[in-house]
Amino acid sequence: MVDTLTELCSKLAGLMFILGTIQQLVPRSFYKRIKALWHRIENYFYPYVQITIDEYSNNKRNEVYSLIKVYLGTKSTNDAKYLKAEMFKKSKSLAVSLDEGEEVIDEFHGVKLKWNSYKETFPDNSPGGRSQLPIEKKCYTLTFDKKNQDMVTGQYLRHVMEEGKAIEFKNKKQKIYSNEEGEWHWYGKGMWRHINFEHPATFDTLAMDPTKKEEIINDLVAFSKGKDYYSKVGKAWKRGYLLYGPPGTGKSTMIAAIANFLNYDIYDLELTSVKDNSGLKKLLMETTSKSIIVIEDVDCSIDLTGKRKKKKKKETTNEEEEEDSDSTTEKKSDKNESGKLTLSGLLNFIDGIWSACGQERIIIFTTNHVDKLDPALIRRGRMDMHIEMSYCKYEAFKVLAKNYLGIETHPLFQEIQRLLQEVDVSPCDVAENLMPKNASGKPEICLENLIKVLKKAKRKASLNSQKNKKSSTKLVKTYGRFKKLFE
């Protein structure tokens, strides 16, 4: 065996000597032609193609490399033996990826493809470089049969990019942004300031009629998957929701549940901090796709309907006065509206041409008094879905009982159901009474406390009803007396 190896090494050494001699004797141009011909022959018979994706391109981090890294992290857990786990600031979970030198086999449309992770280190010899510290060059290589080249470059790599983006979006930390004035030490560049959004609300914990809840969830799912549909019908990929109802009925909790369901960021828009229509447009341009733009208590933010009401009032005056003052009024109106936020500016923000500067956005208005809002602001097409957040009914109560007490049925439920049909009480008030006051609080005690509160509310409502009845009776009698006097 030793003799055979010795003989083989001797022959290889002789071959290398002959090749070196030929390279020196043969003209360089001729040698290059032979080398090129050899590569062509090798490529003709070699059945594989290899694509290399470097970590950096033109001194910038390669986004393609990052997405491949995320994608392979989900494919490598079963096949690869050596993995790396990293935690990034923008991610809410550990990121698993291939370790250097590892490989993983992926399959797409029945075709097997091999991914390898490589890392090269070499000294930094550049002028002014840190010669003591080596430079690391990381890359992924994708190897596949050359007959599948069109499929890989046309479909597979696009699939990897889309899957990588979807995984990255799923694992990202949600944020809530605000345009409120003031100096916050955690805000970043731009007109929005943000902190991490960690509200625990979900549709499972939301106190609402199950049928209405299911309708909202189905609408959200259809919206999030509607990219092709919105493109086909020629509409901007956005949707508006109007949440209205008495205070304490869960409007803010609904917003948090929607954000957690879709994993969207929230932009809490404070209209009182917006100077004019131009500022509102700039704020919109800085929002990202896959986000929720919220304007809470839109009826209290700014007076957007005053001018329209005044205009209707002026229409009741005679035509001659109206014609004389028409030009003057328009000039004053234009002068007053300049440098201010107007209803027209807000409408353009919702569904004007500038509303299409990003994709996959949801706009939510909340209000306690829907009748105070201008019809143009909440018409279908702007606020596509009107969701009434009503007082707590029995189905909503059962959700709260399960959340706070961990029970789904109890003998006292029947009495509570009867009282909820007779009394208007917000889910917020019900939840407060269901919350145990100490660690040893029993469900019976909490339910009994709720029953007491409901009975008290019922008596109060009954007294108010009687007072109103007496007042109306007095008014009728007074009106009758005055009528007799004038007769």
Residue pairs with C-beta under 8 A, 6 or more apart in sequence:
22 31
23 31
26 34
47 145
47 146
47 147
48 143
48 144
48 145
48 146
49 143
49 144
49 145
49 146
49 149
49 152
50 141
50 142
50 143
51 141
51 142
51 152
51 153
52 139
52 140
52 141
53 62
53 64
53 65
53 68
53 139
53 140
53 141
53 142
54 62
54 65
54 137
54 138
54 139
55 61
55 62
55 65
55 137
55 138
55 139
56 62
56 65
56 137
64 161
65 138
65 139
65 140
66 164
66 168
67 160
67 161
67 164
67 165
67 168
68 115
68 140
68 160
68 164
69 95
69 97
69 98
69 140
69 164
70 95
70 97
70 164
70 167
70 168
71 160
71 163
71 164
71 167
72 97
72 98
72 104
72 106
72 115
72 117
72 140
73 95
73 96
73 97
73 98
73 167
74 96
74 163
74 167
75 104
75 106
75 115
76 83
76 96
76 97
76 98
76 102
76 104
77 83
77 96
79 104
79 105
80 98
80 99
80 102
80 103
80 104
81 102
82 98
82 99
82 101
82 102
83 96
83 97
83 98
83 99
83 102
84 96
84 97
84 98
84 99
85 94
85 95
85 96
86 94
86 95
86 97
87 94
87 95
88 95
89 173
90 172
90 173
91 171
91 172
91 173
92 171
92 172
92 173
93 171
95 171
97 117
98 104
98 115
98 117
98 140
99 117
100 117
100 118
100 119
100 138
101 116
101 117
101 118
101 119
102 116
102 117
103 114
103 115
103 116
103 117
104 114
104 115
105 112
105 113
105 114
105 115
106 112
106 113
106 114
106 115
107 113
108 151
108 155
108 156
108 159
109 151
109 155
109 156
111 144
111 145
111 148
111 151
111 152
111 156
112 144
113 142
113 143
113 144
113 152
113 156
114 142
114 143
114 144
115 140
115 141
115 142
116 140
116 141
116 143
117 138
117 139
117 140
118 138
118 139
118 140
118 141
119 136
119 137
119 138
119 139
120 136
120 137
121 134
121 135
121 136
121 137
122 134
122 135
122 137
123 131
123 134
123 135
124 130
124 131
124 133
124 134
124 135
125 131
142 152
144 152
169 263
169 290
170 263
172 263
173 196
173 197
174 196
174 197
174 198
174 259
174 260
174 263
174 264
174 265
174 266
175 194
175 195
175 196
175 197
175 265
175 266
176 194
176 195
176 196
176 197
176 265
176 266
176 267
176 268
177 192
177 193
177 194
177 265
177 266
177 267
177 268
177 287
178 192
178 193
178 194
178 267
178 268
178 270
179 191
179 192
179 193
179 267
179 268
179 269
179 270
179 273
179 274
179 283
180 193
180 270
180 273
181 273
184 193
186 193
186 194
186 195
187 193
187 194
188 194
190 286
191 282
191 283
191 286
192 267
192 283
192 286
192 287
194 265
197 259
197 265
197 266
199 256
199 259
199 260
200 260
201 253
201 256
201 257
201 260
202 257
202 260
202 261
203 213
203 216
203 217
203 257
203 261
205 257
205 399
205 403
206 213
206 250
206 253
206 254
206 257
206 399
207 250
207 392
207 396
207 397
207 399
207 400
207 403
207 427
207 430
207 431
208 250
208 254
208 389
208 395
208 396
208 399
209 393
209 395
209 396
210 395
212 387
216 258
216 385
216 387
217 261
219 239
219 385
220 258
220 261
220 262
223 239
223 362
224 262
224 360
226 237
227 237
227 359
227 360
230 236
230 237
231 237
236 351
236 355
236 356
236 359
237 359
237 360
237 361
238 351
238 355
238 356
238 359
238 360
238 361
238 362
238 363
239 361
239 362
239 363
239 384
239 385
240 350
240 351
240 362
240 363
240 364
240 365
240 382
240 383
240 384
240 385
241 258
241 362
241 363
241 364
241 365
241 383
241 384
241 385
241 386
241 387
242 364
242 365
242 366
242 367
242 370
242 378
242 383
242 385
242 386
242 387
243 251
243 254
243 255
243 364
243 365
243 366
243 367
243 387
243 389
244 251
244 366
244 367
244 368
244 369
244 370
244 386
244 387
244 388
244 389
245 251
245 368
245 388
245 389
245 390
246 368
246 389
246 390
246 391
246 424
246 426
247 368
247 426
247 428
248 426
248 427
248 428
248 429
249 389
249 390
249 391
249 392
249 426
249 427
249 428
250 389
250 427
250 428
251 296
251 366
251 389
252 296
252 366
254 387
254 389
255 266
255 292
255 294
255 364
255 366
258 264
258 292
258 362
258 364
259 265
259 266
259 292
262 290
262 292
262 362
263 290
264 290
264 291
264 292
264 362
265 288
265 290
265 291
265 292
266 291
266 292
266 294
267 283
267 287
267 291
267 292
267 293
267 294
268 294
268 296
269 283
269 293
269 294
269 295
270 301
271 295
271 298
271 301
271 302
271 341
271 346
272 301
272 302
274 280
274 283
274 341
275 339
275 340
275 341
276 339
276 340
276 341
276 345
277 340
277 341
277 342
277 344
277 345
277 348
279 341
280 341
280 345
280 346
280 349
281 345
281 348
281 349
281 354
284 293
284 349
284 354
284 355
284 357
285 354
285 357
287 293
287 358
287 361
288 358
289 358
289 359
289 360
289 361
290 360
290 361
291 358
291 360
291 361
291 362
292 361
292 362
292 363
292 364
293 361
293 362
293 363
293 364
294 364
294 366
295 301
295 363
295 364
295 365
295 366
296 366
297 366
297 367
297 368
298 365
298 366
298 367
298 373
298 377
299 367
299 368
299 369
299 372
299 373
302 341
304 342
304 343
304 346
304 374
304 377
305 343
305 372
305 373
305 374
307 333
307 343
308 343
308 374
314 322
314 329
315 322
343 374
343 376
343 377
346 377
347 376
347 377
347 382
348 354
348 355
349 355
350 363
350 377
350 382
351 381
351 382
355 361
363 383
365 373
365 377
365 378
365 383
367 373
370 378
370 386
376 382
377 383
378 386
391 424
391 425
391 426
391 427
392 400
392 420
392 425
392 426
392 427
392 429
392 430
393 420
393 421
394 416
394 417
394 420
394 421
396 427
396 430
397 416
397 417
397 420
397 430
398 408
398 413
400 427
400 430
400 431
400 434
401 407
401 408
401 410
401 413
401 434
401 443
401 447
402 408
403 431
404 431
404 434
404 435
404 436
404 446
405 434
405 436
405 443
405 446
405 447
406 443
407 443
410 443
410 444
410 447
412 444
412 447
412 448
412 451
413 447
415 451
416 447
416 450
416 451
416 454
419 451
419 454
419 455
419 458
420 454
422 458
423 454
423 457
423 458
423 461
424 457
424 461
425 453
425 454
425 457
429 453
430 450
433 446
433 449
433 450
433 453
434 446
434 447
434 450
435 446
436 445
436 446
